[in-house]
């Protein structure tokens, strides 16, 4: 059986494998999870835009009523942007989520690992790693190498992003380290 839209596989399998009563409960659970995620993401986006942009750059002494009003406008604006993205028939939500996780993983994964495991990690290396990791993922996607790479199947963009970020953190941390800072290691 060919599936036209891979994002509907859960619904197709629920219809094939379960009694309609069970399928109804599965649909309800799916809808509840989607609604919960949407509401929390709208609130996070609204509060972030209100507190981190509006209050920081435009109106530092905003009253609570003003902040609530701006937050409500932000919820509407984020909802409109989401509706525009969702209205594109060619967009695939799972693909967008995969790209976003690759960007986060490549930007922050090596930094977290090296911060915990390598005492020479410093701020300059951390910034370099985050920038290089995220940029590598974006470039990889823009070049289409996640779909096809060197005539073969694509490589998931987190892999080159993770490696590039790791190299950047180690290289920049090593180059910017204070010479006396690590004397205890060589003694």
PyMOL commands that place a pseudoatom at each C-alpha (Angstrom):
pseudoatom trace, name=CA, resn=UNK, resi=1, chain=A, elem=C, hetatm=0, pos=[0.000, 0.000, 0.000]
pseudoatom trace, name=CA, resn=UNK, resi=2, chain=A, elem=C, hetatm=0, pos=[1.356, 3.393, -0.996]
pseudoatom trace, name=CA, resn=UNK, resi=3, chain=A, elem=C, hetatm=0, pos=[0.980, 6.256, 1.459]
pseudoatom trace, name=CA, resn=UNK, resi=4, chain=A, elem=C, hetatm=0, pos=[0.610, 9.605, -0.282]
pseudoatom trace, name=CA, resn=UNK, resi=5, chain=A, elem=C, hetatm=0, pos=[1.360, 11.672, 2.822]
pseudoatom trace, name=CA, resn=UNK, resi=6, chain=A, elem=C, hetatm=0, pos=[3.740, 10.071, 5.336]
pseudoatom trace, name=CA, resn=UNK, resi=7, chain=A, elem=C, hetatm=0, pos=[2.477, 12.419, 8.035]
pseudoatom trace, name=CA, resn=UNK, resi=8, chain=A, elem=C, hetatm=0, pos=[-0.835, 10.526, 8.081]
pseudoatom trace, name=CA, resn=UNK, resi=9, chain=A, elem=C, hetatm=0, pos=[0.694, 7.119, 8.821]
pseudoatom trace, name=CA, resn=UNK, resi=10, chain=A, elem=C, hetatm=0, pos=[-0.620, 7.084, 12.418]
pseudoatom trace, name=CA, resn=UNK, resi=11, chain=A, elem=C, hetatm=0, pos=[-4.178, 7.602, 11.216]
pseudoatom trace, name=CA, resn=UNK, resi=12, chain=A, elem=C, hetatm=0, pos=[-3.861, 4.961, 8.491]
pseudoatom trace, name=CA, resn=UNK, resi=13, chain=A, elem=C, hetatm=0, pos=[-2.418, 2.369, 10.868]
pseudoatom trace, name=CA, resn=UNK, resi=14, chain=A, elem=C, hetatm=0, pos=[-5.040, 3.115, 13.527]
pseudoatom trace, name=CA, resn=UNK, resi=15, chain=A, elem=C, hetatm=0, pos=[-7.777, 2.491, 10.943]
pseudoatom trace, name=CA, resn=UNK, resi=16, chain=A, elem=C, hetatm=0, pos=[-6.156, -0.760, 9.789]
pseudoatom trace, name=CA, resn=UNK, resi=17, chain=A, elem=C, hetatm=0, pos=[-5.203, -2.266, 13.130]
pseudoatom trace, name=CA, resn=UNK, resi=18, chain=A, elem=C, hetatm=0, pos=[-7.898, -1.339, 15.633]
pseudoatom trace, name=CA, resn=UNK, resi=19, chain=A, elem=C, hetatm=0, pos=[-11.636, -1.499, 16.193]
pseudoatom trace, name=CA, resn=UNK, resi=20, chain=A, elem=C, hetatm=0, pos=[-13.342, 1.831, 15.380]
pseudoatom trace, name=CA, resn=UNK, resi=21, chain=A, elem=C, hetatm=0, pos=[-13.991, 2.455, 19.082]
pseudoatom trace, name=CA, resn=UNK, resi=22, chain=A, elem=C, hetatm=0, pos=[-10.275, 2.148, 19.903]
pseudoatom trace, name=CA, resn=UNK, resi=23, chain=A, elem=C, hetatm=0, pos=[-9.411, 4.204, 16.826]
pseudoatom trace, name=CA, resn=UNK, resi=24, chain=A, elem=C, hetatm=0, pos=[-11.701, 6.970, 18.108]
pseudoatom trace, name=CA, resn=UNK, resi=25, chain=A, elem=C, hetatm=0, pos=[-9.839, 7.046, 21.421]
pseudoatom trace, name=CA, resn=UNK, resi=26, chain=A, elem=C, hetatm=0, pos=[-6.514, 7.165, 19.560]
pseudoatom trace, name=CA, resn=UNK, resi=27, chain=A, elem=C, hetatm=0, pos=[-7.767, 10.083, 17.458]
pseudoatom trace, name=CA, resn=UNK, resi=28, chain=A, elem=C, hetatm=0, pos=[-8.903, 11.878, 20.600]
pseudoatom trace, name=CA, resn=UNK, resi=29, chain=A, elem=C, hetatm=0, pos=[-5.500, 11.315, 22.201]
pseudoatom trace, name=CA, resn=UNK, resi=30, chain=A, elem=C, hetatm=0, pos=[-3.761, 12.613, 19.083]
pseudoatom trace, name=CA, resn=UNK, resi=31, chain=A, elem=C, hetatm=0, pos=[-5.973, 15.687, 18.970]
pseudoatom trace, name=CA, resn=UNK, resi=32, chain=A, elem=C, hetatm=0, pos=[-5.441, 16.336, 22.696]
pseudoatom trace, name=CA, resn=UNK, resi=33, chain=A, elem=C, hetatm=0, pos=[-1.670, 16.143, 22.259]
pseudoatom trace, name=CA, resn=UNK, resi=34, chain=A, elem=C, hetatm=0, pos=[-1.776, 18.515, 19.291]
pseudoatom trace, name=CA, resn=UNK, resi=35, chain=A, elem=C, hetatm=0, pos=[-4.011, 21.021, 21.115]
pseudoatom trace, name=CA, resn=UNK, resi=36, chain=A, elem=C, hetatm=0, pos=[-1.835, 20.888, 24.234]
pseudoatom trace, name=CA, resn=UNK, resi=37, chain=A, elem=C, hetatm=0, pos=[1.319, 21.482, 22.219]
pseudoatom trace, name=CA, resn=UNK, resi=38, chain=A, elem=C, hetatm=0, pos=[-0.240, 24.317, 20.239]
pseudoatom trace, name=CA, resn=UNK, resi=39, chain=A, elem=C, hetatm=0, pos=[-1.482, 26.127, 23.334]
pseudoatom trace, name=CA, resn=UNK, resi=40, chain=A, elem=C, hetatm=0, pos=[1.832, 25.827, 25.164]
pseudoatom trace, name=CA, resn=UNK, resi=41, chain=A, elem=C, hetatm=0, pos=[3.836, 26.928, 22.114]
pseudoatom trace, name=CA, resn=UNK, resi=42, chain=A, elem=C, hetatm=0, pos=[1.562, 29.935, 21.599]
pseudoatom trace, name=CA, resn=UNK, resi=43, chain=A, elem=C, hetatm=0, pos=[1.980, 30.952, 25.236]
pseudoatom trace, name=CA, resn=UNK, resi=44, chain=A, elem=C, hetatm=0, pos=[5.759, 30.486, 25.136]
pseudoatom trace, name=CA, resn=UNK, resi=45, chain=A, elem=C, hetatm=0, pos=[6.074, 32.483, 21.914]
pseudoatom trace, name=CA, resn=UNK, resi=46, chain=A, elem=C, hetatm=0, pos=[3.803, 35.221, 23.227]
pseudoatom trace, name=CA, resn=UNK, resi=47, chain=A, elem=C, hetatm=0, pos=[5.590, 35.552, 26.546]
pseudoatom trace, name=CA, resn=UNK, resi=48, chain=A, elem=C, hetatm=0, pos=[8.998, 35.461, 24.874]
pseudoatom trace, name=CA, resn=UNK, resi=49, chain=A, elem=C, hetatm=0, pos=[8.047, 38.175, 22.385]
pseudoatom trace, name=CA, resn=UNK, resi=50, chain=A, elem=C, hetatm=0, pos=[6.468, 40.280, 25.126]
pseudoatom trace, name=CA, resn=UNK, resi=51, chain=A, elem=C, hetatm=0, pos=[9.168, 39.959, 27.774]
pseudoatom trace, name=CA, resn=UNK, resi=52, chain=A, elem=C, hetatm=0, pos=[12.307, 39.527, 25.673]
pseudoatom trace, name=CA, resn=UNK, resi=53, chain=A, elem=C, hetatm=0, pos=[11.555, 41.961, 22.874]
pseudoatom trace, name=CA, resn=UNK, resi=54, chain=A, elem=C, hetatm=0, pos=[8.762, 44.381, 23.767]
pseudoatom trace, name=CA, resn=UNK, resi=55, chain=A, elem=C, hetatm=0, pos=[9.759, 45.031, 27.382]
pseudoatom trace, name=CA, resn=UNK, resi=56, chain=A, elem=C, hetatm=0, pos=[13.489, 44.877, 26.689]
pseudoatom trace, name=CA, resn=UNK, resi=57, chain=A, elem=C, hetatm=0, pos=[13.667, 47.085, 23.599]
pseudoatom trace, name=CA, resn=UNK, resi=58, chain=A, elem=C, hetatm=0, pos=[10.467, 49.110, 23.303]
pseudoatom trace, name=CA, resn=UNK, resi=59, chain=A, elem=C, hetatm=0, pos=[8.875, 49.754, 26.684]
pseudoatom trace, name=CA, resn=UNK, resi=60, chain=A, elem=C, hetatm=0, pos=[10.959, 48.840, 29.720]
pseudoatom trace, name=CA, resn=UNK, resi=61, chain=A, elem=C, hetatm=0, pos=[8.442, 50.140, 32.239]
pseudoatom trace, name=CA, resn=UNK, resi=62, chain=A, elem=C, hetatm=0, pos=[5.340, 48.595, 30.689]
pseudoatom trace, name=CA, resn=UNK, resi=63, chain=A, elem=C, hetatm=0, pos=[2.520, 47.939, 33.099]
pseudoatom trace, name=CA, resn=UNK, resi=64, chain=A, elem=C, hetatm=0, pos=[1.091, 44.471, 33.503]
pseudoatom trace, name=CA, resn=UNK, resi=65, chain=A, elem=C, hetatm=0, pos=[-2.007, 45.485, 31.534]
pseudoatom trace, name=CA, resn=UNK, resi=66, chain=A, elem=C, hetatm=0, pos=[0.142, 46.695, 28.646]
pseudoatom trace, name=CA, resn=UNK, resi=67, chain=A, elem=C, hetatm=0, pos=[2.158, 43.502, 28.703]
pseudoatom trace, name=CA, resn=UNK, resi=68, chain=A, elem=C, hetatm=0, pos=[-1.008, 41.378, 28.662]
pseudoatom trace, name=CA, resn=UNK, resi=69, chain=A, elem=C, hetatm=0, pos=[-2.348, 43.369, 25.686]
pseudoatom trace, name=CA, resn=UNK, resi=70, chain=A, elem=C, hetatm=0, pos=[0.922, 42.958, 23.776]
pseudoatom trace, name=CA, resn=UNK, resi=71, chain=A, elem=C, hetatm=0, pos=[0.940, 39.266, 24.674]
pseudoatom trace, name=CA, resn=UNK, resi=72, chain=A, elem=C, hetatm=0, pos=[-2.537, 38.815, 23.235]
pseudoatom trace, name=CA, resn=UNK, resi=73, chain=A, elem=C, hetatm=0, pos=[-1.536, 40.567, 20.018]
pseudoatom trace, name=CA, resn=UNK, resi=74, chain=A, elem=C, hetatm=0, pos=[1.518, 38.299, 19.826]
pseudoatom trace, name=CA, resn=UNK, resi=75, chain=A, elem=C, hetatm=0, pos=[-0.675, 35.190, 20.206]
pseudoatom trace, name=CA, resn=UNK, resi=76, chain=A, elem=C, hetatm=0, pos=[-2.781, 36.354, 17.254]
pseudoatom trace, name=CA, resn=UNK, resi=77, chain=A, elem=C, hetatm=0, pos=[0.279, 37.180, 15.142]
pseudoatom trace, name=CA, resn=UNK, resi=78, chain=A, elem=C, hetatm=0, pos=[1.996, 33.858, 15.879]
pseudoatom trace, name=CA, resn=UNK, resi=79, chain=A, elem=C, hetatm=0, pos=[-1.286, 32.076, 15.084]
pseudoatom trace, name=CA, resn=UNK, resi=80, chain=A, elem=C, hetatm=0, pos=[-1.548, 33.878, 11.749]
pseudoatom trace, name=CA, resn=UNK, resi=81, chain=A, elem=C, hetatm=0, pos=[2.047, 32.998, 10.845]
pseudoatom trace, name=CA, resn=UNK, resi=82, chain=A, elem=C, hetatm=0, pos=[1.418, 29.368, 11.805]
pseudoatom trace, name=CA, resn=UNK, resi=83, chain=A, elem=C, hetatm=0, pos=[-1.748, 29.295, 9.683]
pseudoatom trace, name=CA, resn=UNK, resi=84, chain=A, elem=C, hetatm=0, pos=[0.169, 30.684, 6.699]
pseudoatom trace, name=CA, resn=UNK, resi=85, chain=A, elem=C, hetatm=0, pos=[2.858, 28.030, 7.074]
pseudoatom trace, name=CA, resn=UNK, resi=86, chain=A, elem=C, hetatm=0, pos=[0.234, 25.290, 7.504]
pseudoatom trace, name=CA, resn=UNK, resi=87, chain=A, elem=C, hetatm=0, pos=[-1.707, 26.439, 4.438]
pseudoatom trace, name=CA, resn=UNK, resi=88, chain=A, elem=C, hetatm=0, pos=[1.188, 25.512, 2.149]
pseudoatom trace, name=CA, resn=UNK, resi=89, chain=A, elem=C, hetatm=0, pos=[0.184, 22.136, 0.733]
pseudoatom trace, name=CA, resn=UNK, resi=90, chain=A, elem=C, hetatm=0, pos=[3.809, 21.220, 0.038]
pseudoatom trace, name=CA, resn=UNK, resi=91, chain=A, elem=C, hetatm=0, pos=[5.053, 21.911, 3.555]
pseudoatom trace, name=CA, resn=UNK, resi=92, chain=A, elem=C, hetatm=0, pos=[5.688, 18.939, 5.767]
pseudoatom trace, name=CA, resn=UNK, resi=93, chain=A, elem=C, hetatm=0, pos=[5.484, 19.559, 9.475]
pseudoatom trace, name=CA, resn=UNK, resi=94, chain=A, elem=C, hetatm=0, pos=[7.630, 16.549, 10.318]
pseudoatom trace, name=CA, resn=UNK, resi=95, chain=A, elem=C, hetatm=0, pos=[10.332, 17.809, 7.973]
pseudoatom trace, name=CA, resn=UNK, resi=96, chain=A, elem=C, hetatm=0, pos=[10.276, 21.241, 9.603]
pseudoatom trace, name=CA, resn=UNK, resi=97, chain=A, elem=C, hetatm=0, pos=[10.452, 19.687, 13.065]
pseudoatom trace, name=CA, resn=UNK, resi=98, chain=A, elem=C, hetatm=0, pos=[13.314, 17.449, 11.940]
pseudoatom trace, name=CA, resn=UNK, resi=99, chain=A, elem=C, hetatm=0, pos=[15.218, 20.468, 10.604]
pseudoatom trace, name=CA, resn=UNK, resi=100, chain=A, elem=C, hetatm=0, pos=[14.613, 22.420, 13.816]
pseudoatom trace, name=CA, resn=UNK, resi=101, chain=A, elem=C, hetatm=0, pos=[15.831, 19.558, 16.023]
pseudoatom trace, name=CA, resn=UNK, resi=102, chain=A, elem=C, hetatm=0, pos=[18.899, 19.167, 13.821]
pseudoatom trace, name=CA, resn=UNK, resi=103, chain=A, elem=C, hetatm=0, pos=[19.685, 22.853, 14.293]
pseudoatom trace, name=CA, resn=UNK, resi=104, chain=A, elem=C, hetatm=0, pos=[19.231, 22.676, 18.067]
pseudoatom trace, name=CA, resn=UNK, resi=105, chain=A, elem=C, hetatm=0, pos=[21.170, 19.427, 18.329]
pseudoatom trace, name=CA, resn=UNK, resi=106, chain=A, elem=C, hetatm=0, pos=[24.098, 20.665, 16.262]
pseudoatom trace, name=CA, resn=UNK, resi=107, chain=A, elem=C, hetatm=0, pos=[24.228, 24.026, 18.027]
pseudoatom trace, name=CA, resn=UNK, resi=108, chain=A, elem=C, hetatm=0, pos=[23.859, 22.853, 21.626]
pseudoatom trace, name=CA, resn=UNK, resi=109, chain=A, elem=C, hetatm=0, pos=[24.672, 19.112, 21.720]
pseudoatom trace, name=CA, resn=UNK, resi=110, chain=A, elem=C, hetatm=0, pos=[28.463, 19.356, 21.334]
pseudoatom trace, name=CA, resn=UNK, resi=111, chain=A, elem=C, hetatm=0, pos=[28.540, 22.366, 23.653]
pseudoatom trace, name=CA, resn=UNK, resi=112, chain=A, elem=C, hetatm=0, pos=[26.754, 20.498, 26.430]
pseudoatom trace, name=CA, resn=UNK, resi=113, chain=A, elem=C, hetatm=0, pos=[28.929, 17.412, 26.018]
pseudoatom trace, name=CA, resn=UNK, resi=114, chain=A, elem=C, hetatm=0, pos=[32.196, 19.350, 25.925]
pseudoatom trace, name=CA, resn=UNK, resi=115, chain=A, elem=C, hetatm=0, pos=[31.164, 21.647, 28.776]
pseudoatom trace, name=CA, resn=UNK, resi=116, chain=A, elem=C, hetatm=0, pos=[30.664, 18.584, 30.942]
pseudoatom trace, name=CA, resn=UNK, resi=117, chain=A, elem=C, hetatm=0, pos=[33.556, 16.468, 29.683]
pseudoatom trace, name=CA, resn=UNK, resi=118, chain=A, elem=C, hetatm=0, pos=[36.335, 18.900, 28.688]
pseudoatom trace, name=CA, resn=UNK, resi=119, chain=A, elem=C, hetatm=0, pos=[37.463, 21.484, 31.225]
pseudoatom trace, name=CA, resn=UNK, resi=120, chain=A, elem=C, hetatm=0, pos=[39.090, 23.697, 28.574]
pseudoatom trace, name=CA, resn=UNK, resi=121, chain=A, elem=C, hetatm=0, pos=[35.772, 24.695, 26.983]
pseudoatom trace, name=CA, resn=UNK, resi=122, chain=A, elem=C, hetatm=0, pos=[35.398, 28.474, 27.223]
pseudoatom trace, name=CA, resn=UNK, resi=123, chain=A, elem=C, hetatm=0, pos=[32.910, 31.142, 26.196]
pseudoatom trace, name=CA, resn=UNK, resi=124, chain=A, elem=C, hetatm=0, pos=[34.524, 31.951, 22.853]
pseudoatom trace, name=CA, resn=UNK, resi=125, chain=A, elem=C, hetatm=0, pos=[34.547, 28.271, 21.934]
pseudoatom trace, name=CA, resn=UNK, resi=126, chain=A, elem=C, hetatm=0, pos=[30.920, 27.919, 23.022]
pseudoatom trace, name=CA, resn=UNK, resi=127, chain=A, elem=C, hetatm=0, pos=[29.762, 30.786, 20.812]
pseudoatom trace, name=CA, resn=UNK, resi=128, chain=A, elem=C, hetatm=0, pos=[31.820, 29.542, 17.877]
pseudoatom trace, name=CA, resn=UNK, resi=129, chain=A, elem=C, hetatm=0, pos=[30.381, 26.049, 18.241]
pseudoatom trace, name=CA, resn=UNK, resi=130, chain=A, elem=C, hetatm=0, pos=[26.792, 27.257, 18.402]
pseudoatom trace, name=CA, resn=UNK, resi=131, chain=A, elem=C, hetatm=0, pos=[27.196, 29.487, 15.344]
pseudoatom trace, name=CA, resn=UNK, resi=132, chain=A, elem=C, hetatm=0, pos=[29.105, 26.913, 13.289]
pseudoatom trace, name=CA, resn=UNK, resi=133, chain=A, elem=C, hetatm=0, pos=[26.731, 24.072, 14.201]
pseudoatom trace, name=CA, resn=UNK, resi=134, chain=A, elem=C, hetatm=0, pos=[23.574, 26.019, 13.342]
pseudoatom trace, name=CA, resn=UNK, resi=135, chain=A, elem=C, hetatm=0, pos=[25.117, 27.483, 10.171]
pseudoatom trace, name=CA, resn=UNK, resi=136, chain=A, elem=C, hetatm=0, pos=[26.266, 24.058, 8.988]
pseudoatom trace, name=CA, resn=UNK, resi=137, chain=A, elem=C, hetatm=0, pos=[22.749, 22.670, 9.387]
pseudoatom trace, name=CA, resn=UNK, resi=138, chain=A, elem=C, hetatm=0, pos=[21.217, 25.601, 7.495]
pseudoatom trace, name=CA, resn=UNK, resi=139, chain=A, elem=C, hetatm=0, pos=[23.768, 25.356, 4.676]
pseudoatom trace, name=CA, resn=UNK, resi=140, chain=A, elem=C, hetatm=0, pos=[23.337, 21.562, 4.460]
pseudoatom trace, name=CA, resn=UNK, resi=141, chain=A, elem=C, hetatm=0, pos=[19.570, 21.968, 4.100]
pseudoatom trace, name=CA, resn=UNK, resi=142, chain=A, elem=C, hetatm=0, pos=[19.891, 24.867, 1.632]
pseudoatom trace, name=CA, resn=UNK, resi=143, chain=A, elem=C, hetatm=0, pos=[22.195, 22.800, -0.597]
pseudoatom trace, name=CA, resn=UNK, resi=144, chain=A, elem=C, hetatm=0, pos=[19.758, 19.880, -0.469]
pseudoatom trace, name=CA, resn=UNK, resi=145, chain=A, elem=C, hetatm=0, pos=[22.360, 17.453, 0.844]
pseudoatom trace, name=CA, resn=UNK, resi=146, chain=A, elem=C, hetatm=0, pos=[19.853, 16.038, 3.307]
pseudoatom trace, name=CA, resn=UNK, resi=147, chain=A, elem=C, hetatm=0, pos=[17.941, 14.627, 0.308]
pseudoatom trace, name=CA, resn=UNK, resi=148, chain=A, elem=C, hetatm=0, pos=[20.803, 13.553, -1.911]
pseudoatom trace, name=CA, resn=UNK, resi=149, chain=A, elem=C, hetatm=0, pos=[24.514, 13.674, -1.196]
pseudoatom trace, name=CA, resn=UNK, resi=150, chain=A, elem=C, hetatm=0, pos=[27.272, 12.790, -3.678]
pseudoatom trace, name=CA, resn=UNK, resi=151, chain=A, elem=C, hetatm=0, pos=[24.900, 10.692, -5.785]
pseudoatom trace, name=CA, resn=UNK, resi=152, chain=A, elem=C, hetatm=0, pos=[23.692, 8.644, -2.831]
pseudoatom trace, name=CA, resn=UNK, resi=153, chain=A, elem=C, hetatm=0, pos=[21.086, 9.030, -0.127]
pseudoatom trace, name=CA, resn=UNK, resi=154, chain=A, elem=C, hetatm=0, pos=[21.113, 12.227, 1.874]
pseudoatom trace, name=CA, resn=UNK, resi=155, chain=A, elem=C, hetatm=0, pos=[22.889, 12.666, 5.174]
pseudoatom trace, name=CA, resn=UNK, resi=156, chain=A, elem=C, hetatm=0, pos=[20.806, 13.952, 8.087]
pseudoatom trace, name=CA, resn=UNK, resi=157, chain=A, elem=C, hetatm=0, pos=[22.007, 17.498, 8.676]
pseudoatom trace, name=CA, resn=UNK, resi=158, chain=A, elem=C, hetatm=0, pos=[22.659, 17.050, 12.388]
pseudoatom trace, name=CA, resn=UNK, resi=159, chain=A, elem=C, hetatm=0, pos=[25.655, 14.795, 11.649]
pseudoatom trace, name=CA, resn=UNK, resi=160, chain=A, elem=C, hetatm=0, pos=[27.827, 17.336, 9.789]
pseudoatom trace, name=CA, resn=UNK, resi=161, chain=A, elem=C, hetatm=0, pos=[26.506, 20.132, 12.031]
pseudoatom trace, name=CA, resn=UNK, resi=162, chain=A, elem=C, hetatm=0, pos=[27.443, 18.220, 15.191]
pseudoatom trace, name=CA, resn=UNK, resi=163, chain=A, elem=C, hetatm=0, pos=[30.934, 17.407, 13.879]
pseudoatom trace, name=CA, resn=UNK, resi=164, chain=A, elem=C, hetatm=0, pos=[31.579, 20.982, 12.699]
pseudoatom trace, name=CA, resn=UNK, resi=165, chain=A, elem=C, hetatm=0, pos=[30.368, 22.394, 16.015]
pseudoatom trace, name=CA, resn=UNK, resi=166, chain=A, elem=C, hetatm=0, pos=[32.576, 20.016, 17.983]
pseudoatom trace, name=CA, resn=UNK, resi=167, chain=A, elem=C, hetatm=0, pos=[35.633, 20.975, 15.913]
pseudoatom trace, name=CA, resn=UNK, resi=168, chain=A, elem=C, hetatm=0, pos=[34.844, 24.708, 16.272]
pseudoatom trace, name=CA, resn=UNK, resi=169, chain=A, elem=C, hetatm=0, pos=[34.481, 24.495, 20.054]
pseudoatom trace, name=CA, resn=UNK, resi=170, chain=A, elem=C, hetatm=0, pos=[37.736, 22.584, 20.479]
pseudoatom trace, name=CA, resn=UNK, resi=171, chain=A, elem=C, hetatm=0, pos=[39.678, 24.779, 18.036]
pseudoatom trace, name=CA, resn=UNK, resi=172, chain=A, elem=C, hetatm=0, pos=[38.449, 28.146, 19.327]
pseudoatom trace, name=CA, resn=UNK, resi=173, chain=A, elem=C, hetatm=0, pos=[38.686, 27.110, 22.992]
pseudoatom trace, name=CA, resn=UNK, resi=174, chain=A, elem=C, hetatm=0, pos=[42.249, 25.930, 22.416]
pseudoatom trace, name=CA, resn=UNK, resi=175, chain=A, elem=C, hetatm=0, pos=[43.251, 29.109, 20.570]
pseudoatom trace, name=CA, resn=UNK, resi=176, chain=A, elem=C, hetatm=0, pos=[41.684, 31.472, 23.110]
pseudoatom trace, name=CA, resn=UNK, resi=177, chain=A, elem=C, hetatm=0, pos=[42.759, 29.696, 26.288]
pseudoatom trace, name=CA, resn=UNK, resi=178, chain=A, elem=C, hetatm=0, pos=[44.810, 31.684, 28.780]
pseudoatom trace, name=CA, resn=UNK, resi=179, chain=A, elem=C, hetatm=0, pos=[48.261, 30.058, 28.999]
pseudoatom trace, name=CA, resn=UNK, resi=180, chain=A, elem=C, hetatm=0, pos=[48.338, 30.056, 32.804]
pseudoatom trace, name=CA, resn=UNK, resi=181, chain=A, elem=C, hetatm=0, pos=[44.783, 28.877, 33.138]
pseudoatom trace, name=CA, resn=UNK, resi=182, chain=A, elem=C, hetatm=0, pos=[45.534, 25.189, 32.597]
pseudoatom trace, name=CA, resn=UNK, resi=183, chain=A, elem=C, hetatm=0, pos=[48.897, 24.770, 34.333]
pseudoatom trace, name=CA, resn=UNK, resi=184, chain=A, elem=C, hetatm=0, pos=[47.392, 22.299, 36.792]
pseudoatom trace, name=CA, resn=UNK, resi=185, chain=A, elem=C, hetatm=0, pos=[46.824, 19.854, 33.891]
pseudoatom trace, name=CA, resn=UNK, resi=186, chain=A, elem=C, hetatm=0, pos=[50.508, 19.762, 32.840]
pseudoatom trace, name=CA, resn=UNK, resi=187, chain=A, elem=C, hetatm=0, pos=[52.042, 19.473, 36.305]
for i in range(1, 187): cmd.bond("trace and resi %d" % i, "trace and resi %d" % (i + 1))
show_as sticks, trace
zoom trace
